[in-house]
Each structure stands twice: as C-alpha cells, then as structure tokens.
Amino acid sequence: MATDLFCKCYGQTIQLSRYFGLPFTFNFKTKRVSVTDFLQGNTILLHLFLVAELIFVLFQTIRFKMMGDYTHLNFIIPILYGIIWLFVSLFPVAYRPHELAYLFNFLFEFFACLDHRYLTRQERRELNKDFDAYWIWIYAFTKYLRMAFPCIILLHFVLVPTNPVHIISIFPKNSPLFVIFFVPYAISVTYGACFVVFVIQVLLIAGMFGVIRLHQIFRGIQFKSRENNFLAGLRTSTSLPIVWRSIELLMRLQGEVVGVFLLPAQAILGKFIIVATYLIVSNGSARKSELDTVSVVVLAGFIVLVGVTWVVFLIYAGTIHKCSRKCMVTWRNARWEGRFEGKYFKMFKKSCKPILFGYPGYFEVRSISVVNFVQGTIKGIFRALLTLDGK
C-alpha cells in the first residue's frame, strides 16, 4: 500500500510535472494516475523538439567530419549518444503514457489489496514505517537532481553559447539573430532540461516503490527454519500462489511497457560513457586543451551521474531476481497440515520460476547484470585509451 507520505510527495511531483510537459495527473482521493490528451500532446511536441535537436547534432557531426574539425567532432559524438539515449528513454512517456499510467495504478492497487487482504494492522504499520525510512532518501535525491540539472544546463549555455551542441551556435556571435534568439533559446533549453529530469524523477520514484515493496513481500513469503510469525498471512497454501502469480503478472506488464526499452538504453548509455571518457582523457593529455573547461567539467559530471544512476538501478533490479530465488529455496522448509495441500504446493513450486525485471528472453536483469555492464564499460574504455596511447 502506498503510504500517506508517498502519495503526498509523488502526487505533488506529478502535478508539478504537468507544467513541464509530462502527460500525467494524480487524483489524491482515489490515488490514481491518469492521462489527458492535451498534456500528451505537449509531451509529444517536446519529444519532437528532442528529435529536432538530434537531427541538428547529427548534421553537426557530419559537417565536422567533412571539414576535418576533429576537436569539435570528438566532443559532439558523445553528445549524439546522449541525445539518442534520451530519445529512447523518453519514448514510452511520449507515445505510451496510457500504458505507463496503467502500470503505475496496477502497481499501487496490487500492494494495497495485498495489505488489506493478508496483513494485520500492526504489520501494515511496521512495513509502512520501514518503507518511508528508505524511500524518503530516494525522493530527496531526485528532488535535488530536479533542481540542479536544469541549472547546470542553463549555466553551460550562458558560459559557452557558441558551443556547437547549441542550435543558436549557427549564428555568428553578437550578430542580430544571435542576440534575438539568445533569451528564447535559454528558456527553451531550461524547460527541456526540466522535462527530462521530471520524467526521470517520476519513473525512478515509482520504480523504487515497487522494488522496496517487493523486497518486503519476498521477506514475508520465506519459510525459515525457525518459527516466524511476521507476515504469516502470506505463507498459506491459498495466499502464496495468488501473491506469486500476481507478482509475475506485474513483472510481465512492466516488461511490455518499459522492459523492451532497457536493452537499447543500456547499450547507448555504455557507448556514451566510453566515448565521453575517452574524450576527457585525450583532452587532458594534450599539451593544449582544445575544448573549453566548462564543457569538459559538465560532461565529466554527466558521466558520473548517469553511470552511477544506472548501476544503482541494475543493483536494485537485480536484487528482485536474487530475493525471489532465495524465497524459492526456503520453500523446502514449508510444512502443511494436510496431504492434499502438500501435493498442491509441490506442483505449484515446480511451475514457478524466479522473478525477473525486464523483458523475458530479451533483456532480463539478474544479480550478475551490473557486473557485466561495469566490466563491459571498463573494457571499452581501456580499449579506447590503448588507441590513444598508440597515437
């Protein structure tokens, strides 16, 4: 069940995000997320602006390649990967918001029904207290990120407006067109950054809500060797199969809505980290820095931010698989009163598989996924640096 603190903070975030292009609204009475056609139109329009920026950066990449300007070319390539990553990540919010809202509502309703049907009032109070203690730190992080990210983007534009990543750089500096479009472009860049960071915040908060609640449920359906009365209502022959099948349906729904975008998003993100790291190291090893310091610092900050965020996501998503396997192992300690219950649960156990985050058979987040991502990224960085050393 969503706690009062969660509903208040999440509802305020969604209501505020409407002014920055997101299509969602939140009803505080019913605790439901909905989508309006007008707001969805704004989201699609902002996504099309992102496409326009992608086309512009791609044009700049081709132009610098043909001109032989490798200084700007090396800088624009990681930016190109970053914009492609944003294009893929924001696609479900822009073009599948109804499915995403349905996923949010299914997530909240599932845990609400679970609490009222199988848990006592004391157990609900303890779980809610434990949930708020973890979740409030995640909300604080996303709140500070929401304030810092647009300011960083705006600061980069104000300090280096002629950087080739900005569309306004096509005009000569101090020309009439440059002066006319300076303020409107600064506003649009800040607004676009707010749109991106609100999408990240809404998805991250809802995702962490599901992860924390699933951890609590997995802890409750473990059959420990010693007597355990905590969440005993979940460990009956009738309730446990219902709970487990419901979690499988929840994971299948999230796989169809957002899971199909995880693999391309991770592949593009890995490319961005490798290319951007190579650029920063090569620029630092040069006798004379060819790029402005502001761009290098901002790019380095983004590498750390997106890299750490994705690693944390893989860790928490991988723990779902780890905890579900641990639960299934403890089922051998289950003791049932009747012979029929024992046979029924044995058949049910054979039909169960560990719970996985992602899309089945396409991209499944396991405990080893974060190790594979970090290992592949580090290997790609070292290979790129070896070519630098050869030059």
C-alpha positions as CSV (number, residue, x, y, z in Angstrom):
1,M,0.0,0.0,0.0
2,A,1.2,3.5,-0.8
3,T,1.8,5.4,2.4
4,D,0.4,8.9,3.0
5,L,3.9,10.4,2.7
6,F,4.5,8.7,-0.6
7,C,1.1,9.7,-2.1
8,K,1.7,13.3,-1.0
9,C,5.2,13.6,-2.4
10,Y,4.5,11.6,-5.6
11,G,1.2,13.3,-6.2
12,Q,2.9,16.8,-5.9
13,T,5.6,15.7,-8.2
14,I,3.2,14.5,-10.9
15,Q,1.0,17.6,-10.5
16,L,4.1,19.9,-10.9
17,S,5.4,17.9,-13.8
18,R,2.3,18.8,-15.8
19,Y,3.7,22.3,-16.2
20,F,6.9,20.9,-17.7
21,G,5.4,18.6,-20.4
22,L,4.5,15.4,-18.7
23,P,1.1,13.9,-19.6
24,F,0.1,12.6,-16.1
25,T,-2.2,13.8,-13.5
26,F,-2.7,12.5,-9.9
27,N,-6.0,12.2,-8.0
28,F,-5.3,12.5,-4.3
29,K,-8.7,11.0,-3.3
30,T,-8.5,7.8,-5.4
31,K,-4.7,7.7,-5.5
32,R,-4.7,7.1,-9.3
33,V,-2.6,8.3,-12.1
34,S,-4.4,9.4,-15.3
35,V,-3.5,10.9,-18.7
36,T,-5.1,13.7,-20.6
37,D,-5.0,14.2,-24.3
38,F,-3.9,17.8,-24.1
39,L,-1.0,17.0,-21.8
40,Q,0.0,14.1,-24.0
41,G,0.1,16.5,-27.0
42,N,2.6,18.7,-25.1
43,T,4.7,15.7,-24.3
44,I,4.8,14.6,-28.0
45,L,5.7,18.1,-29.0
46,L,8.6,18.2,-26.6
47,H,9.8,14.8,-27.8
48,L,9.7,16.1,-31.4
49,F,11.8,19.1,-30.3
50,L,14.3,16.5,-29.0
51,V,14.2,14.8,-32.4
52,A,15.0,18.2,-34.0
53,E,18.0,18.6,-31.6
54,L,19.1,15.1,-32.6
55,I,18.9,15.9,-36.3
56,F,20.9,19.1,-35.7
57,V,23.6,17.3,-33.7
58,L,23.8,14.6,-36.4
59,F,24.2,17.3,-39.0
60,Q,26.9,18.9,-37.0
61,T,28.7,15.6,-36.7
62,I,28.6,15.1,-40.5
63,R,29.8,18.7,-41.0
64,F,32.7,18.5,-38.7
65,K,33.7,15.1,-40.2
66,M,33.7,16.6,-43.7
67,M,35.6,19.7,-42.5
68,G,38.2,17.6,-40.7
69,D,37.5,19.5,-37.4
70,Y,38.2,16.6,-35.1
71,T,38.2,18.8,-32.0
72,H,34.5,19.6,-32.2
73,L,33.8,16.2,-33.8
74,N,35.2,14.3,-30.7
75,F,33.0,16.5,-28.5
76,I,29.8,16.2,-30.5
77,I,29.9,12.4,-30.8
78,P,29.2,11.7,-27.0
79,I,26.5,14.4,-27.1
80,L,24.9,12.5,-30.0
81,Y,24.9,9.3,-28.0
82,G,23.4,11.1,-25.0
83,I,20.6,12.6,-27.1
84,I,19.8,9.2,-28.7
85,W,19.6,7.7,-25.1
86,L,17.2,10.4,-24.1
87,F,15.1,9.8,-27.3
88,V,14.8,6.0,-26.5
89,S,14.2,6.5,-22.7
90,L,11.5,9.2,-23.2
91,F,9.7,7.2,-25.9
92,P,7.3,5.3,-23.6
93,V,6.3,8.5,-21.8
94,A,5.5,10.4,-25.0
95,Y,3.8,7.7,-27.0
96,R,2.7,5.1,-24.4
97,P,1.5,7.2,-21.5
98,H,-1.8,5.3,-21.0
99,E,0.1,2.0,-20.7
100,L,2.5,3.6,-18.3
101,A,-0.3,5.1,-16.1
102,Y,-2.0,1.7,-16.1
103,L,1.3,0.2,-14.9
104,F,1.5,2.7,-12.1
105,N,-2.1,2.1,-11.0
106,F,-1.7,-1.7,-11.2
107,L,1.4,-1.4,-9.0
108,F,-0.3,0.8,-6.3
109,E,-3.5,-1.3,-6.4
110,F,-1.7,-4.6,-6.1
111,F,0.1,-3.7,-2.9
112,A,-3.0,-2.0,-1.5
113,C,-5.1,-5.2,-2.0
114,L,-2.2,-7.3,-0.6
115,D,-2.0,-5.2,2.5
116,H,-5.7,-5.2,3.3
117,R,-6.3,-8.9,2.4
118,Y,-3.4,-10.7,4.1
119,L,-1.7,-8.3,6.5
120,T,-2.7,-7.2,10.0
121,R,-2.9,-3.6,11.1
122,Q,0.3,-3.9,13.1
123,E,2.2,-5.5,10.1
124,R,1.0,-2.7,7.8
125,R,2.2,-0.1,10.2
126,E,5.6,-1.7,10.5
127,L,6.0,-2.1,6.8
128,N,4.9,1.5,6.1
129,K,7.4,2.8,8.6
130,D,10.2,0.7,7.1
131,F,9.2,1.9,3.6
132,D,9.2,5.6,4.4
133,A,12.6,5.3,6.1
134,Y,14.1,4.0,2.8
135,W,12.0,5.9,0.3
136,I,12.5,9.4,1.7
137,W,16.2,9.3,0.8
138,I,15.4,8.4,-2.8
139,Y,12.9,11.2,-3.1
140,A,15.4,13.7,-1.6
141,F,18.0,12.6,-4.2
142,T,15.5,13.1,-7.1
143,K,14.4,16.4,-5.7
144,Y,17.9,17.8,-5.6
145,L,18.6,16.4,-9.1
146,R,15.4,18.2,-10.3
147,M,16.8,21.5,-9.1
148,A,20.5,21.0,-10.1
149,F,20.2,19.5,-13.6
150,P,18.3,22.5,-15.3
151,C,20.7,25.0,-13.6
152,I,23.7,23.1,-14.9
153,I,22.4,23.0,-18.5
154,L,21.5,26.8,-18.3
155,L,24.9,27.6,-16.9
156,H,26.6,25.8,-19.7
157,F,24.7,27.7,-22.3
158,V,25.3,31.1,-20.7
159,L,29.0,30.5,-20.3
160,V,29.6,28.9,-23.7
161,P,26.7,29.8,-26.0
162,T,28.8,29.2,-29.1
163,N,29.4,25.6,-28.3
164,P,28.3,23.5,-31.4
165,V,25.8,21.5,-29.4
166,H,23.5,24.5,-29.2
167,I,21.4,25.3,-32.2
168,I,22.0,29.1,-31.7
169,S,25.7,28.5,-32.5
170,I,24.8,28.5,-36.2
171,F,24.6,32.3,-35.9
172,P,27.8,34.4,-35.5
173,K,28.3,35.7,-32.0
174,N,27.0,39.2,-31.3
175,S,25.0,39.2,-34.6
176,P,21.4,40.4,-34.5
177,L,19.9,37.0,-34.9
178,F,22.2,35.6,-32.1
179,V,21.1,38.4,-29.8
180,I,17.4,38.0,-30.6
181,F,17.3,34.2,-30.1
182,F,19.6,34.2,-27.0
183,V,17.0,34.6,-24.3
184,P,14.2,32.4,-26.0
185,Y,16.7,29.6,-26.6
186,A,18.0,29.8,-23.0
187,I,14.4,29.5,-21.8
188,S,13.7,26.5,-24.1
189,V,16.9,24.7,-23.0
190,T,16.0,25.1,-19.3
191,Y,12.4,24.0,-20.0
192,G,13.6,20.9,-21.9
193,A,16.0,20.0,-19.1
194,C,13.1,20.3,-16.6
195,F,11.1,18.0,-18.8
196,V,13.8,15.4,-18.9
197,V,14.5,15.5,-15.1
198,F,10.8,15.3,-14.2
199,V,10.5,12.1,-16.4
200,I,13.5,10.6,-14.6
201,Q,12.0,11.5,-11.2
202,V,8.5,10.1,-11.9
203,L,9.9,6.8,-13.3
204,L,12.5,6.4,-10.6
205,I,10.2,7.1,-7.7
206,A,7.6,4.6,-9.0
207,G,10.2,2.0,-9.7
208,M,11.8,2.2,-6.3
209,F,8.3,2.0,-4.7
210,G,7.9,-1.3,-6.5
211,V,11.4,-2.6,-5.6
212,I,11.1,-1.8,-1.9
213,R,7.6,-3.3,-1.6
214,L,8.7,-6.4,-3.4
215,H,11.6,-6.8,-1.0
216,Q,9.1,-6.7,1.9
217,I,6.8,-9.3,0.2
218,F,9.7,-11.6,-0.5
219,R,10.8,-11.4,3.1
220,G,7.3,-12.4,4.1
221,I,6.9,-15.5,1.9
222,Q,10.2,-17.0,3.1
223,F,9.8,-20.2,5.1
224,K,12.6,-20.0,7.6
225,S,13.8,-23.0,9.6
226,R,12.8,-21.3,12.9
227,E,9.3,-20.2,13.7
228,N,8.4,-16.8,12.1
229,N,5.0,-15.1,12.7
230,F,5.8,-12.0,10.8
231,L,3.5,-11.7,7.6
232,A,2.2,-15.2,8.3
233,G,-0.9,-14.4,6.3
234,L,1.2,-14.6,3.1
235,R,2.5,-18.1,3.8
236,T,-0.6,-20.1,3.5
237,S,-1.4,-22.7,0.8
238,T,-4.1,-20.4,-0.7
239,S,-2.4,-17.0,-0.4
240,L,1.1,-17.7,-1.5
241,P,0.2,-18.9,-5.0
242,I,-2.0,-15.9,-5.6
243,V,0.7,-13.5,-4.4
244,W,3.4,-15.1,-6.6
245,R,1.2,-15.2,-9.7
246,S,0.2,-11.6,-9.2
247,I,3.9,-10.6,-9.0
248,E,4.6,-12.5,-12.2
249,L,1.7,-10.6,-13.9
250,L,3.1,-7.3,-12.6
251,M,6.6,-8.1,-14.0
252,R,5.1,-9.2,-17.3
253,L,3.3,-5.9,-17.5
254,Q,6.3,-3.8,-16.8
255,G,8.3,-5.8,-19.3
256,E,5.8,-5.0,-22.1
257,V,5.6,-1.3,-21.2
258,V,9.2,-0.3,-20.3
259,G,11.2,-3.5,-20.4
260,V,11.6,-3.5,-24.2
261,F,13.5,-0.2,-24.0
262,L,16.0,-1.3,-21.4
263,L,18.4,-3.1,-23.7
264,P,18.9,-0.3,-26.3
265,A,19.0,2.3,-23.5
266,Q,21.9,0.4,-21.8
267,A,23.8,-0.2,-25.0
268,I,23.6,3.5,-25.9
269,L,24.5,4.6,-22.4
270,G,27.6,2.3,-22.4
271,K,28.7,3.9,-25.7
272,F,28.2,7.4,-24.2
273,I,30.3,6.6,-21.1
274,I,33.1,5.1,-23.2
275,V,33.3,7.9,-25.8
276,A,32.9,10.7,-23.3
277,T,35.6,9.2,-21.0
278,Y,38.0,8.9,-24.0
279,L,37.3,12.5,-24.9
280,I,38.1,13.8,-21.5
281,V,41.3,11.8,-21.1
282,S,42.5,12.7,-24.5
283,N,41.8,16.3,-23.9
284,G,43.6,16.2,-20.6
285,S,46.6,14.5,-22.0
286,A,47.0,17.1,-24.8
287,R,49.6,19.8,-24.3
288,K,47.0,22.5,-25.0
289,S,43.4,21.9,-24.1
290,E,41.3,22.2,-27.3
291,L,37.9,22.2,-25.5
292,D,36.5,24.8,-23.1
293,T,36.8,23.8,-19.5
294,V,33.1,24.3,-18.8
295,S,32.1,21.7,-21.4
296,V,34.7,19.2,-20.1
297,V,33.5,19.6,-16.5
298,V,29.8,19.3,-17.4
299,L,30.5,16.2,-19.5
300,A,32.5,14.6,-16.7
301,G,29.7,15.3,-14.2
302,F,27.2,13.7,-16.6
303,I,29.3,10.6,-16.9
304,V,29.4,10.1,-13.1
305,L,25.7,10.9,-12.7
306,V,24.2,8.6,-15.4
307,G,26.8,5.9,-14.7
308,V,26.1,5.7,-11.0
309,T,22.3,6.0,-11.5
310,W,22.3,3.1,-14.0
311,V,24.5,1.0,-11.8
312,V,22.2,1.6,-8.8
313,F,19.2,0.7,-11.0
314,L,20.8,-2.6,-12.1
315,I,21.7,-3.4,-8.5
316,Y,18.2,-2.9,-7.1
317,A,16.5,-4.6,-10.1
318,G,18.9,-7.5,-9.8
319,T,18.0,-8.0,-6.2
320,I,14.5,-8.8,-7.3
321,H,15.8,-11.9,-9.0
322,K,18.2,-12.7,-6.1
323,C,15.4,-12.4,-3.4
324,S,12.9,-14.4,-5.4
325,R,15.4,-17.3,-5.8
326,K,16.1,-17.1,-2.1
327,C,12.4,-17.4,-1.4
328,M,12.0,-20.4,-3.6
329,V,14.9,-22.1,-1.9
330,T,13.3,-21.6,1.5
331,W,10.0,-23.2,0.3
332,R,11.6,-26.6,1.1
333,N,11.0,-25.8,4.8
334,A,7.3,-25.4,4.3
335,R,5.1,-27.7,6.4
336,W,1.4,-28.2,5.6
337,E,-1.3,-29.7,7.6
338,G,-3.0,-31.9,5.0
339,R,-1.6,-34.3,2.4
340,F,-3.5,-32.5,-0.4
341,E,-2.0,-29.1,0.5
342,G,1.5,-30.6,0.3
343,K,0.9,-32.1,-3.2
344,Y,-0.7,-28.9,-4.4
345,F,2.1,-26.8,-3.2
346,K,4.7,-29.2,-4.7
347,M,3.0,-28.9,-8.1
348,F,2.9,-25.1,-7.7
349,K,6.6,-24.9,-6.8
350,K,7.6,-26.8,-9.9
351,S,5.7,-24.4,-12.1
352,C,7.4,-21.3,-10.6
353,K,10.5,-19.5,-11.9
354,P,12.5,-16.7,-10.3
355,I,11.0,-13.2,-10.8
356,L,13.0,-11.1,-13.3
357,F,12.9,-7.4,-14.1
358,G,12.9,-6.6,-17.8
359,Y,11.5,-8.4,-20.8
360,P,11.6,-12.2,-20.8
361,G,14.0,-13.7,-23.3
362,Y,15.2,-10.2,-24.5
363,F,16.7,-8.3,-21.5
364,E,16.5,-9.8,-18.0
365,V,18.2,-8.0,-15.1
366,R,19.9,-10.5,-12.8
367,S,22.3,-10.2,-10.0
368,I,25.2,-10.5,-12.5
369,S,23.9,-7.8,-14.8
370,V,25.5,-4.9,-13.0
371,V,28.9,-6.8,-13.1
372,N,28.5,-7.4,-16.9
373,F,27.7,-3.7,-17.5
374,V,30.6,-2.4,-15.5
375,Q,33.0,-4.9,-16.9
376,G,32.0,-4.2,-20.5
377,T,32.2,-0.4,-20.0
378,I,35.6,-0.6,-18.3
379,K,36.9,-2.9,-21.0
380,G,35.6,-0.5,-23.7
381,I,37.3,2.5,-22.0
382,F,40.6,0.7,-21.8
383,R,40.5,-0.3,-25.4
384,A,39.8,3.3,-26.4
385,L,42.7,4.5,-24.2
386,L,45.0,2.0,-25.8
387,T,44.3,3.5,-29.2
388,L,45.1,6.9,-27.7
389,D,48.4,5.7,-26.4
390,G,49.2,4.3,-29.8
391,K,48.7,7.7,-31.3
